[in-house]
Amino acid sequence: MTPAELFNCADPGQRSSGITAAVAALKAGRLVVMPTDTVYGVAADAFDRSAVDALLAAKGRGRDMPVGVLVGSWHTIEGLVYSVPPGARELIRAFWPGALSLVVVQAPSLQWDLGDARGTVMLRMPLHPVAIELLREVGPLAVSSANVSGQPAAVDAGEARRQLGDRVDVYLDGDRLRSRPPRRSST
């Protein structure tokens, strides 16, 4: 296994190289850490079961805690869900991109396995330019907080790297996030 690469996304050249490396890693079934508007997330191709399994293993988390999905545009969800209830649509318009997550019935035709989700999927569109750029390049990603289950969620790439190490191939450093999450992450 090659050592994990860290890219400083504040530098335009490194950001471009980092997005390219992250896209390649995700398409190869490997994991990427990326900033979001809340905490850093560890991401896998949502449609690659072995990649999602690797995400769960990296976190030390069981299938009983399914992984959510981040999207890069409002329109992406149309193909992922059975239907978008009118109330959910209003919330999406008001709060996306942002920290609002919605749990909805997934489209029955989807060939993904995010854990024991019982036919539902948690969707969110993050408000972070690096996350949006990556999501628009690769499509929906299975994402969970970038930490070992039960440990504090990472608010910078260094914290994520200390917890997840070389189980992740690419770290996109979007600087330290402003808000400090609760001391113990729920994921």
GROMACS elastic network, one bead per residue, 0.5 to 0.9 nm:
[ bonds ]
;  ai    aj funct       b0    kb
    1     4     6  0.88071   500
    1   166     6  0.80243   500
    1   169     6  0.89611   500
    2     5     6  0.87026   500
    2   166     6  0.79383   500
    2   169     6  0.77683   500
    3   165     6  0.86823   500
    3   166     6  0.59728   500
    3   168     6  0.88426   500
    3   169     6  0.71144   500
    4   161     6  0.86678   500
    4   165     6  0.72866   500
    4   166     6  0.52926   500
    4   167     6  0.79415   500
    4   168     6  0.62196   500
    4   170     6  0.55271   500
    4   171     6  0.71713   500
    5    18     6  0.84090   500
    5    21     6  0.85882   500
    5   166     6  0.89760   500
    5   168     6  0.87084   500
    5   169     6  0.62223   500
    5   171     6  0.60302   500
    5   172     6  0.85109   500
    6    18     6  0.76950   500
    6   157     6  0.81644   500
    6   161     6  0.89337   500
    6   169     6  0.86926   500
    6   170     6  0.59929   500
    6   172     6  0.60535   500
    6   173     6  0.68195   500
    7    10     6  0.88429   500
    7    11     6  0.85580   500
    7    14     6  0.55758   500
    7    15     6  0.64634   500
    7    17     6  0.75974   500
    7    18     6  0.53288   500
    7    19     6  0.87467   500
    7   170     6  0.77583   500
    7   171     6  0.62278   500
    7   172     6  0.51549   500
    7   173     6  0.57529   500
    7   174     6  0.86863   500
    8    11     6  0.59066   500
    8    12     6  0.85550   500
    8    13     6  0.89429   500
    8    14     6  0.57739   500
    8    15     6  0.63505   500
    8    18     6  0.78924   500
    8   171     6  0.86949   500
    8   172     6  0.65200   500
    8   174     6  0.66905   500
    8   175     6  0.78087   500
    9    12     6  0.65141   500
    9    13     6  0.80954   500
    9    14     6  0.58218   500
    9    16     6  0.78603   500
    9    18     6  0.72780   500
    9    19     6  0.87940   500
    9   130     6  0.74835   500
    9   172     6  0.63581   500
    9   173     6  0.55300   500
    9   174     6  0.53610   500
    9   175     6  0.78491   500
   10    13     6  0.88498   500
   10    14     6  0.77264   500
   10    15     6  0.68111   500
   10   173     6  0.78234   500
   10   174     6  0.65231   500
   10   175     6  0.74862   500
   11    14     6  0.53387   500
   11    15     6  0.59715   500
   11    16     6  0.86475   500
   12    15     6  0.50099   500
   12    16     6  0.61857   500
   12    17     6  0.86299   500
   13    16     6  0.52491   500
   13    17     6  0.62473   500
   13    18     6  0.84352   500
   14    18     6  0.57338   500
   14    19     6  0.84300   500
   15    19     6  0.60596   500
   15    20     6  0.85036   500
   15   130     6  0.81122   500
   15   172     6  0.77083   500
   15   173     6  0.86522   500
   15   174     6  0.89984   500
   16    19     6  0.52835   500
   16    20     6  0.62639   500
   16    21     6  0.86598   500
   17    20     6  0.51023   500
   17    21     6  0.61097   500
   17    22     6  0.85074   500
   18    21     6  0.50382   500
   18    22     6  0.59396   500
   18    23     6  0.84832   500
   18   170     6  0.75228   500
   18   171     6  0.79058   500
   18   172     6  0.63087   500
   18   173     6  0.89883   500
   19    23     6  0.60507   500
   19    24     6  0.85798   500
   19   130     6  0.81729   500
   19   133     6  0.78456   500
   19   134     6  0.62199   500
   19   137     6  0.84834   500
   19   172     6  0.77646   500
   20    23     6  0.52358   500
   20    24     6  0.63202   500
   20    25     6  0.86784   500
   20   134     6  0.88417   500
   21    24     6  0.51569   500
   21    25     6  0.61054   500
   21    26     6  0.86161   500
   21   169     6  0.88444   500
   21   170     6  0.69471   500
   22    25     6  0.50398   500
   22    26     6  0.60594   500
   22    27     6  0.84923   500
   22    30     6  0.88701   500
   22    31     6  0.82419   500
   22    32     6  0.61418   500
   22    33     6  0.86620   500
   22   134     6  0.77224   500
   22   169     6  0.80348   500
   22   170     6  0.58690   500
   22   171     6  0.80378   500
   22   172     6  0.79765   500
   23    26     6  0.52407   500
   23    27     6  0.61135   500
   23    28     6  0.85616   500
   23    32     6  0.88373   500
   23   134     6  0.72342   500
   23   137     6  0.71400   500
   23   138     6  0.63972   500
   24    27     6  0.52019   500
   24    28     6  0.61815   500
   24    29     6  0.88347   500
   24    30     6  0.86177   500
   25    28     6  0.50782   500
   25    29     6  0.64491   500
   25    30     6  0.50547   500
   25    31     6  0.66464   500
   25    32     6  0.71641   500
   25    44     6  0.89715   500
   25   169     6  0.67717   500
   25   170     6  0.72754   500
   26    29     6  0.51423   500
   26    30     6  0.51266   500
   26    31     6  0.61573   500
   26    32     6  0.69592   500
   26    43     6  0.79883   500
   26    44     6  0.60065   500
   26    45     6  0.57600   500
   26    51     6  0.83087   500
   26   138     6  0.79182   500
   26   141     6  0.89242   500
   27    30     6  0.73712   500
   27    44     6  0.88512   500
   27    45     6  0.70396   500
   27    48     6  0.89728   500
   27   138     6  0.79654   500
   28    45     6  0.89322   500
   28    51     6  0.87970   500
   29    44     6  0.69535   500
   29    45     6  0.66473   500
   29    48     6  0.66560   500
   29    49     6  0.88533   500
   29    50     6  0.71784   500
   29    52     6  0.85592   500
   29    54     6  0.87743   500
   30    43     6  0.86269   500
   30    44     6  0.65789   500
   30    45     6  0.81009   500
   30    51     6  0.60557   500
   30    54     6  0.78876   500
   30    55     6  0.86876   500
   30   167     6  0.86716   500
   30   168     6  0.70811   500
   30   169     6  0.65280   500
   30   170     6  0.87097   500
   31    42     6  0.66796   500
   31    43     6  0.56232   500
   31    44     6  0.52281   500
   31    45     6  0.82314   500
   31    51     6  0.71307   500
   31    52     6  0.87791   500
   31    54     6  0.77272   500
   31    55     6  0.68490   500
   31   167     6  0.73644   500
   31   169     6  0.57559   500
   31   170     6  0.69896   500
   32    41     6  0.82090   500
   32    42     6  0.56558   500
   32    43     6  0.51647   500
   32    44     6  0.67730   500
   32   168     6  0.56517   500
   32   169     6  0.59309   500
   32   171     6  0.58956   500
   32   172     6  0.75996   500
   33    40     6  0.67090   500
   33    41     6  0.55171   500
   33    43     6  0.60507   500
   33   146     6  0.66751   500
   33   157     6  0.75570   500
   33   160     6  0.74745   500
   33   161     6  0.84872   500
   33   168     6  0.69724   500
   33   169     6  0.82481   500
   33   170     6  0.62899   500
   33   172     6  0.59840   500
   33   173     6  0.82788   500
   34    39     6  0.89386   500
   34    40     6  0.56247   500
   34    41     6  0.54179   500
   34    42     6  0.64916   500
   34    43     6  0.73504   500
   34   130     6  0.74509   500
   34   131     6  0.63826   500
   34   134     6  0.87011   500
   34   146     6  0.83683   500
   34   157     6  0.78348   500
   34   170     6  0.85205   500
   34   171     6  0.63217   500
   34   173     6  0.68821   500
   34   174     6  0.74589   500
   35    38     6  0.80004   500
   35    39     6  0.64897   500
   35    41     6  0.61967   500
   35    42     6  0.89125   500
   35   128     6  0.70320   500
   35   129     6  0.88674   500
   35   130     6  0.68719   500
   35   131     6  0.61979   500
   35   155     6  0.80900   500
   35   156     6  0.77061   500
   35   157     6  0.78022   500
   35   172     6  0.69086   500
   35   173     6  0.68421   500
   35   174     6  0.56260   500
   35   175     6  0.80526   500
   35   176     6  0.87781   500
   35   177     6  0.78699   500
   36    39     6  0.57017   500
   36    40     6  0.56394   500
   36    41     6  0.67223   500
   36    99     6  0.89667   500
   36   126     6  0.57350   500
   36   127     6  0.65867   500
   36   128     6  0.52663   500
   36   129     6  0.83584   500
   36   130     6  0.78050   500
   36   131     6  0.59012   500
   36   132     6  0.86921   500
   36   174     6  0.85104   500
   36   177     6  0.82771   500
   37    40     6  0.81364   500
   37    98     6  0.69080   500
   37    99     6  0.68737   500
   37   126     6  0.58323   500
   37   127     6  0.51452   500
   37   128     6  0.52742   500
   37   131     6  0.86294   500
   37   177     6  0.72974   500
   37   178     6  0.86569   500
   37   179     6  0.86725   500
   38    41     6  0.89783   500
   38    98     6  0.86254   500
   38    99     6  0.67337   500
   38   126     6  0.81395   500
   38   127     6  0.85700   500
   38   128     6  0.89624   500
   38   155     6  0.78198   500
   38   177     6  0.70999   500
   38   178     6  0.82449   500
   38   179     6  0.68147   500
   38   180     6  0.81597   500
   38   181     6  0.73702   500
   39   145     6  0.65516   500
   39   146     6  0.76339   500
   39   153     6  0.64694   500
   39   154     6  0.59417   500
   39   155     6  0.50244   500
   39   156     6  0.77646   500
   39   177     6  0.67771   500
   39   179     6  0.81354   500
   39   180     6  0.80557   500
   39   181     6  0.71039   500
   40   144     6  0.85010   500
   40   145     6  0.59445   500
   40   146     6  0.53897   500
   40   147     6  0.84681   500
   40   153     6  0.72901   500
   40   154     6  0.55171   500
   40   155     6  0.56825   500
   40   156     6  0.65521   500
   40   157     6  0.71036   500
   40   160     6  0.71754   500
   40   174     6  0.88919   500
   40   177     6  0.81469   500
   41   143     6  0.58585   500
   41   144     6  0.53220   500
   41   147     6  0.81052   500
   41   153     6  0.86163   500
   41   154     6  0.80056   500
   41   160     6  0.84229   500
   42    55     6  0.71666   500
   42    59     6  0.89369   500
   42   142     6  0.82606   500
   42   143     6  0.54962   500
   42   144     6  0.55346   500
   42   145     6  0.59764   500
   42   147     6  0.79677   500
   42   160     6  0.85040   500
   42   164     6  0.89749   500
   42   168     6  0.79184   500
   42   171     6  0.89541   500
   43    46     6  0.84113   500
   43    51     6  0.89073   500
   43    52     6  0.83670   500
   43    55     6  0.72146   500
   43   141     6  0.60545   500
   43   142     6  0.55731   500
   43   144     6  0.67941   500
   43   145     6  0.87708   500
   43   146     6  0.84491   500
   44    47     6  0.85122   500
   44    48     6  0.76000   500
   44    51     6  0.56156   500
   44    52     6  0.58348   500
   44    54     6  0.82957   500
   44    55     6  0.66663   500
   44   141     6  0.56990   500
   44   142     6  0.52236   500
   44   143     6  0.65448   500
   45    48     6  0.54012   500
   45    49     6  0.82258   500
   45    51     6  0.64350   500
   45    52     6  0.70807   500
   45   138     6  0.81257   500
   45   139     6  0.82691   500
   45   140     6  0.71604   500
   45   141     6  0.50776   500
   45   142     6  0.60244   500
   45   143     6  0.88093   500
   46    49     6  0.74568   500
   46    51     6  0.79040   500
   46    52     6  0.67412   500
   46    67     6  0.89662   500
   46    68     6  0.89723   500
   46    69     6  0.70399   500
   46   112     6  0.65292   500
   46   113     6  0.77829   500
   46   114     6  0.72123   500
   46   139     6  0.86882   500
   46   140     6  0.61843   500
   46   143     6  0.82165   500
   47    51     6  0.83983   500
   47    52     6  0.81623   500
   47   110     6  0.84337   500
   47   111     6  0.65596   500
   47   113     6  0.72803   500
   47   114     6  0.85632   500
   47   140     6  0.84073   500
   47   141     6  0.81435   500
   47   142     6  0.82528   500
   48    51     6  0.52817   500
   48    52     6  0.63419   500
   48    53     6  0.86876   500
   48   111     6  0.89010   500
   48   112     6  0.68728   500
   48   113     6  0.79007   500
   49    52     6  0.50864   500
   49    53     6  0.60834   500
   49    54     6  0.85454   500
   49   112     6  0.65041   500
   49   113     6  0.57145   500
   49   114     6  0.74689   500
   50    54     6  0.61030   500
   50    55     6  0.86200   500
   51    55     6  0.62523   500
   51    56     6  0.87481   500
   52    56     6  0.63250   500
   52    57     6  0.86015   500
   52    67     6  0.80284   500
   52   113     6  0.75413   500
   52   114     6  0.64881   500
   52   115     6  0.82927   500
   52   142     6  0.68905   500
   52   143     6  0.88401   500
   53    56     6  0.51261   500
   53    57     6  0.61285   500
   53    58     6  0.85735   500
   53    63     6  0.83360   500
   53   113     6  0.88382   500
   53   114     6  0.82687   500
   53   115     6  0.83932   500
   54    58     6  0.59858   500
   54    59     6  0.86001   500
   54   167     6  0.82979   500
   55    58     6  0.51396   500
   55    59     6  0.64063   500
   55    60     6  0.86363   500
   55    61     6  0.85728   500
   55    67     6  0.88714   500
   55   142     6  0.85657   500
   55   143     6  0.83050   500
   55   144     6  0.81483   500
   55   167     6  0.86017   500
   55   168     6  0.87228   500
   56    59     6  0.52681   500
   56    60     6  0.60879   500
   56    61     6  0.50867   500
   56    62     6  0.64251   500
   56    63     6  0.72965   500
   56    65     6  0.88675   500
   56    66     6  0.87326   500
   56    67     6  0.81594   500
   56   115     6  0.87969   500
   56   144     6  0.87439   500
   57    61     6  0.61313   500
   57    62     6  0.77134   500
   58    61     6  0.77611   500
   58   147     6  0.85865   500
   58   148     6  0.71068   500
   58   149     6  0.89788   500
   58   164     6  0.65530   500
   58   167     6  0.61050   500
   58   168     6  0.80482   500
   59    62     6  0.88255   500
   59   144     6  0.87531   500
   59   145     6  0.88064   500
   59   146     6  0.77872   500
   59   147     6  0.62218   500
   59   149     6  0.52748   500
   59   150     6  0.89745   500
   59   163     6  0.87303   500
   59   164     6  0.74302   500
   59   187     6  0.86896   500
   60   148     6  0.61217   500
   60   149     6  0.58186   500
   61    64     6  0.81783   500
   61    65     6  0.71327   500
   61   148     6  0.79471   500
   61   149     6  0.59551   500
   61   187     6  0.81641   500
   62    65     6  0.60252   500
   62    66     6  0.80875   500
   62   115     6  0.79802   500
   63    66     6  0.58125   500
   63    67     6  0.84915   500
   63   114     6  0.77758   500
   63   116     6  0.56402   500
   63   117     6  0.86419   500
   64   115     6  0.63312   500
   64   116     6  0.52944   500
   64   117     6  0.78803   500
   65   114     6  0.88880   500
   65   115     6  0.66006   500
   65   116     6  0.68495   500
   65   117     6  0.78589   500
   65   187     6  0.76113   500
   66   113     6  0.87526   500
   66   114     6  0.53754   500
   66   116     6  0.56148   500
   66   117     6  0.55496   500
   66   121     6  0.84305   500
   66   122     6  0.87955   500
   67   114     6  0.53380   500
   67   115     6  0.65603   500
   67   116     6  0.89868   500
   67   117     6  0.82003   500
   67   121     6  0.82093   500
   67   122     6  0.76897   500
   67   142     6  0.59721   500
   67   143     6  0.61843   500
   67   144     6  0.60272   500
   67   187     6  0.87524   500
   68   101     6  0.86472   500
   68   103     6  0.88174   500
   68   114     6  0.74738   500
   68   121     6  0.64017   500
   68   123     6  0.60318   500
   68   124     6  0.78318   500
   68   141     6  0.82898   500
   68   142     6  0.56677   500
   68   143     6  0.57081   500
   68   144     6  0.65855   500
   69   114     6  0.86819   500
   69   121     6  0.71813   500
   69   122     6  0.60327   500
   69   124     6  0.65128   500
   69   125     6  0.86717   500
   69   140     6  0.62994   500
   69   141     6  0.53892   500
   69   143     6  0.57581   500
   69   144     6  0.84104   500
   70   122     6  0.84125   500
   70   123     6  0.57631   500
   70   125     6  0.55238   500
   70   126     6  0.70390   500
   70   131     6  0.89067   500
   70   135     6  0.75517   500
   70   139     6  0.86683   500
   70   140     6  0.57017   500
   70   141     6  0.53931   500
   70   142     6  0.65288   500
   70   143     6  0.65052   500
   71    74     6  0.74576   500
   71    75     6  0.89260   500
   71    76     6  0.64689   500
   71    77     6  0.73197   500
   71   123     6  0.71864   500
   71   124     6  0.62686   500
   71   125     6  0.50968   500
   71   126     6  0.76821   500
   71   132     6  0.78103   500
   71   135     6  0.60891   500
   71   136     6  0.78919   500
   71   139     6  0.66830   500
   71   141     6  0.68388   500
   72    75     6  0.86326   500
   72    76     6  0.71917   500
   72    97     6  0.86285   500
   72   124     6  0.88163   500
   72   125     6  0.59765   500
   72   126     6  0.76873   500
   72   131     6  0.77952   500
   72   132     6  0.50943   500
   72   133     6  0.75368   500
   72   134     6  0.79697   500
   72   136     6  0.52075   500
   72   137     6  0.87255   500
   72   139     6  0.69375   500
   72   140     6  0.71683   500
   73    76     6  0.55687   500
   73    77     6  0.78078   500
   73    96     6  0.88778   500
   73    97     6  0.82306   500
   73   125     6  0.68402   500
   73   132     6  0.80562   500
   73   135     6  0.83998   500
   73   136     6  0.75673   500
   74    77     6  0.61749   500
   74    78     6  0.80957   500
   74    92     6  0.75797   500
   74    93     6  0.84488   500
   74    96     6  0.77215   500
   74    97     6  0.83608   500
   74   125     6  0.74866   500
   75    78     6  0.58112   500
   75    79     6  0.82007   500
   76    79     6  0.62427   500
   76    80     6  0.71727   500
   76   139     6  0.80665   500
   76   140     6  0.77818   500
   77    81     6  0.62466   500
   77    84     6  0.83166   500
   77   123     6  0.78899   500
   77   140     6  0.88936   500
   78    81     6  0.59898   500
   78    82     6  0.80725   500
   78    83     6  0.73412   500
   78    84     6  0.74801   500
   78   107     6  0.89038   500
   79    82     6  0.80513   500
   79   106     6  0.89532   500
   79   107     6  0.70744   500
   79   110     6  0.86096   500
   80    83     6  0.86787   500
   80   105     6  0.88273   500
   80   106     6  0.58284   500
   80   107     6  0.53398   500
   80   108     6  0.87927   500
   80   109     6  0.87330   500
   80   110     6  0.70422   500
   80   121     6  0.84867   500
   81    84     6  0.68254   500
   81   104     6  0.67724   500
   81   105     6  0.57917   500
   81   108     6  0.80048   500
   81   110     6  0.87791   500
   81   120     6  0.83768   500
   81   121     6  0.78983   500
   82   104     6  0.79754   500
   82   105     6  0.56797   500
   82   106     6  0.52685   500
   82   108     6  0.68762   500
   83   104     6  0.80680   500
   83   105     6  0.73194   500
   83   106     6  0.80523   500
   83   107     6  0.77230   500
   84    87     6  0.82133   500
   84    88     6  0.62463   500
   84    89     6  0.62512   500
   84   104     6  0.75346   500
   84   105     6  0.85933   500
   85    88     6  0.52373   500
   85    89     6  0.62858   500
   85    90     6  0.88363   500
   85   104     6  0.85899   500
   86    89     6  0.50050   500
   86    90     6  0.63345   500
   86    91     6  0.87728   500
   87    90     6  0.51725   500
   87    91     6  0.64030   500
   87    92     6  0.87300   500
   88    91     6  0.50381   500
   88    92     6  0.61385   500
   88    93     6  0.86623   500
   88   102     6  0.74284   500
   88   104     6  0.86935   500
   89    92     6  0.50354   500
   89    93     6  0.62633   500
   89    94     6  0.86520   500
   90    93     6  0.51926   500
   90    94     6  0.62225   500
   90    95     6  0.86213   500
   91    94     6  0.50602   500
   91    95     6  0.58529   500
   91    96     6  0.77329   500
   91   100     6  0.82228   500
   91   102     6  0.88240   500
   92    95     6  0.53921   500
   92    96     6  0.51411   500
   92    97     6  0.78869   500
   92   100     6  0.80248   500
   92   102     6  0.85978   500
   92   124     6  0.89486   500
   92   125     6  0.88787   500
   93    96     6  0.60938   500
   93    97     6  0.86307   500
   94    97     6  0.87460   500
   95    98     6  0.56695   500
   95    99     6  0.75294   500
   95   100     6  0.63410   500
   96    99     6  0.75567   500
   96   100     6  0.69570   500
   96   124     6  0.76782   500
   96   125     6  0.59002   500
   96   126     6  0.73396   500
   96   127     6  0.75392   500
   97   100     6  0.80038   500
   97   124     6  0.77221   500
   97   126     6  0.51916   500
   97   128     6  0.83707   500
   98   101     6  0.84908   500
   98   124     6  0.76007   500
   98   125     6  0.61727   500
   98   126     6  0.50084   500
   98   128     6  0.84437   500
   99   124     6  0.72379   500
   99   125     6  0.76195   500
   99   126     6  0.63463   500
   99   127     6  0.74271   500
  100   123     6  0.85927   500
  100   124     6  0.63013   500
  100   125     6  0.78543   500
  100   126     6  0.84104   500
  101   122     6  0.62858   500
  101   123     6  0.55184   500
  101   125     6  0.79244   500
  102   121     6  0.80330   500
  102   122     6  0.53690   500
  102   123     6  0.52742   500
  102   124     6  0.65565   500
  103   106     6  0.88880   500
  103   120     6  0.64723   500
  103   121     6  0.54779   500
  103   123     6  0.63491   500
  104   119     6  0.86043   500
  104   120     6  0.54045   500
  104   121     6  0.56066   500
  104   122     6  0.64831   500
  104   123     6  0.77564   500
  105   108     6  0.85212   500
  105   118     6  0.88768   500
  105   119     6  0.58951   500
  105   121     6  0.62688   500
  105   122     6  0.88649   500
  106   109     6  0.85245   500
  106   110     6  0.75149   500
  106   119     6  0.58032   500
  106   121     6  0.55954   500
  106   122     6  0.88865   500
  107   110     6  0.57481   500
  107   119     6  0.82236   500
  107   120     6  0.85831   500
  108   111     6  0.84142   500
  108   119     6  0.77029   500
  110   113     6  0.88929   500
  113   116     6  0.79717   500
  113   117     6  0.83056   500
  114   117     6  0.67127   500
  114   121     6  0.82208   500
  114   142     6  0.72707   500
  115   118     6  0.85394   500
  116   119     6  0.83438   500
  117   120     6  0.53998   500
  117   121     6  0.65554   500
  117   122     6  0.88649   500
  118   121     6  0.85565   500
  125   132     6  0.79549   500
  126   129     6  0.85968   500
  126   131     6  0.68704   500
  126   132     6  0.69969   500
  127   131     6  0.76879   500
  127   132     6  0.73572   500
  128   131     6  0.53742   500
  128   132     6  0.61626   500
  128   133     6  0.86245   500
  128   174     6  0.87709   500
  129   132     6  0.51245   500
  129   133     6  0.60313   500
  129   134     6  0.86006   500
  129   174     6  0.89927   500
  130   133     6  0.51460   500
  130   134     6  0.62328   500
  130   135     6  0.85855   500
  130   172     6  0.80191   500
  130   174     6  0.70683   500
  131   134     6  0.52362   500
  131   135     6  0.60592   500
  131   136     6  0.85513   500
  132   135     6  0.50536   500
  132   136     6  0.60207   500
  132   137     6  0.85533   500
  133   136     6  0.52737   500
  133   137     6  0.63616   500
  133   138     6  0.89393   500
  134   137     6  0.51042   500
  134   138     6  0.63105   500
  134   139     6  0.79868   500
  135   138     6  0.53145   500
  135   139     6  0.50208   500
  135   140     6  0.62333   500
  135   141     6  0.70162   500
  136   139     6  0.56041   500
  136   140     6  0.82932   500
  138   141     6  0.78073   500
  143   146     6  0.85320   500
  144   147     6  0.83589   500
  144   187     6  0.67736   500
  145   148     6  0.85424   500
  145   149     6  0.87300   500
  145   153     6  0.59263   500
  145   154     6  0.72858   500
  145   160     6  0.89817   500
  145   185     6  0.77633   500
  145   186     6  0.87765   500
  145   187     6  0.63821   500
  146   149     6  0.89614   500
  146   153     6  0.61069   500
  146   154     6  0.57969   500
  146   155     6  0.87190   500
  146   157     6  0.88125   500
  146   159     6  0.85337   500
  146   160     6  0.54602   500
  146   161     6  0.85294   500
  146   163     6  0.79132   500
  146   164     6  0.74032   500
  147   150     6  0.79602   500
  147   151     6  0.61939   500
  147   152     6  0.66572   500
  147   153     6  0.52581   500
  147   154     6  0.61240   500
  147   159     6  0.81376   500
  147   160     6  0.59934   500
  147   161     6  0.87516   500
  147   162     6  0.88895   500
  147   163     6  0.57681   500
  147   164     6  0.65657   500
  147   185     6  0.83292   500
  147   187     6  0.82312   500
  148   151     6  0.55666   500
  148   152     6  0.80296   500
  148   153     6  0.81366   500
  148   160     6  0.88665   500
  148   163     6  0.61069   500
  148   164     6  0.68692   500
  148   187     6  0.85071   500
  149   152     6  0.83478   500
  149   153     6  0.87660   500
  149   185     6  0.76107   500
  149   186     6  0.80308   500
  149   187     6  0.58859   500
  150   153     6  0.86633   500
  150   184     6  0.62515   500
  150   185     6  0.62803   500
  150   186     6  0.72687   500
  150   187     6  0.70608   500
  151   154     6  0.89066   500
  151   163     6  0.85779   500
  151   183     6  0.81184   500
  151   184     6  0.58543   500
  151   185     6  0.64934   500
  151   187     6  0.88464   500
  152   155     6  0.89740   500
  152   181     6  0.79294   500
  152   182     6  0.75912   500
  152   183     6  0.55398   500
  152   185     6  0.54560   500
  153   159     6  0.82917   500
  153   160     6  0.78583   500
  153   180     6  0.89017   500
  153   181     6  0.68819   500
  153   182     6  0.81213   500
  153   183     6  0.77932   500
  153   184     6  0.70182   500
  153   185     6  0.54992   500
  153   186     6  0.87849   500
  153   187     6  0.83536   500
  154   157     6  0.70922   500
  154   158     6  0.80466   500
  154   159     6  0.51983   500
  154   160     6  0.51548   500
  154   161     6  0.88293   500
  154   163     6  0.84973   500
  154   177     6  0.89504   500
  154   181     6  0.84995   500
  155   158     6  0.85627   500
  155   159     6  0.69264   500
  155   160     6  0.77371   500
  155   175     6  0.84381   500
  155   176     6  0.56854   500
  155   177     6  0.52322   500
  155   178     6  0.79327   500
  155   179     6  0.79428   500
  155   180     6  0.68969   500
  155   181     6  0.77838   500
  156   159     6  0.55687   500
  156   160     6  0.65631   500
  156   161     6  0.88367   500
  156   173     6  0.70818   500
  156   174     6  0.75351   500
  156   175     6  0.60390   500
  156   177     6  0.63571   500
  157   160     6  0.50224   500
  157   161     6  0.60537   500
  157   162     6  0.86088   500
  157   171     6  0.65915   500
  157   172     6  0.70397   500
  157   173     6  0.52026   500
  157   174     6  0.74914   500
  157   175     6  0.72587   500
  157   176     6  0.75512   500
  158   161     6  0.50430   500
  158   162     6  0.61577   500
  158   163     6  0.87169   500
  158   171     6  0.89464   500
  158   173     6  0.82185   500
  159   162     6  0.51485   500
  159   163     6  0.64160   500
  159   164     6  0.86571   500
  160   163     6  0.53023   500
  160   164     6  0.59520   500
  160   165     6  0.76560   500
  160   171     6  0.83722   500
  161   164     6  0.51884   500
  161   166     6  0.78211   500
  161   168     6  0.81235   500
  161   171     6  0.75702   500
  162   165     6  0.56961   500
  164   167     6  0.58277   500
  164   168     6  0.65561   500
  165   168     6  0.63515   500
  165   169     6  0.87269   500
  166   169     6  0.63488   500
  166   170     6  0.88872   500
  168   171     6  0.73593   500
  173   176     6  0.82195   500
  174   177     6  0.78465   500
  176   179     6  0.89762   500
  177   180     6  0.74721   500
  180   183     6  0.82428   500
  181   184     6  0.79297   500
  181   185     6  0.74753   500
  182   185     6  0.63604   500
  182   186     6  0.88357   500
  184   187     6  0.86893   500
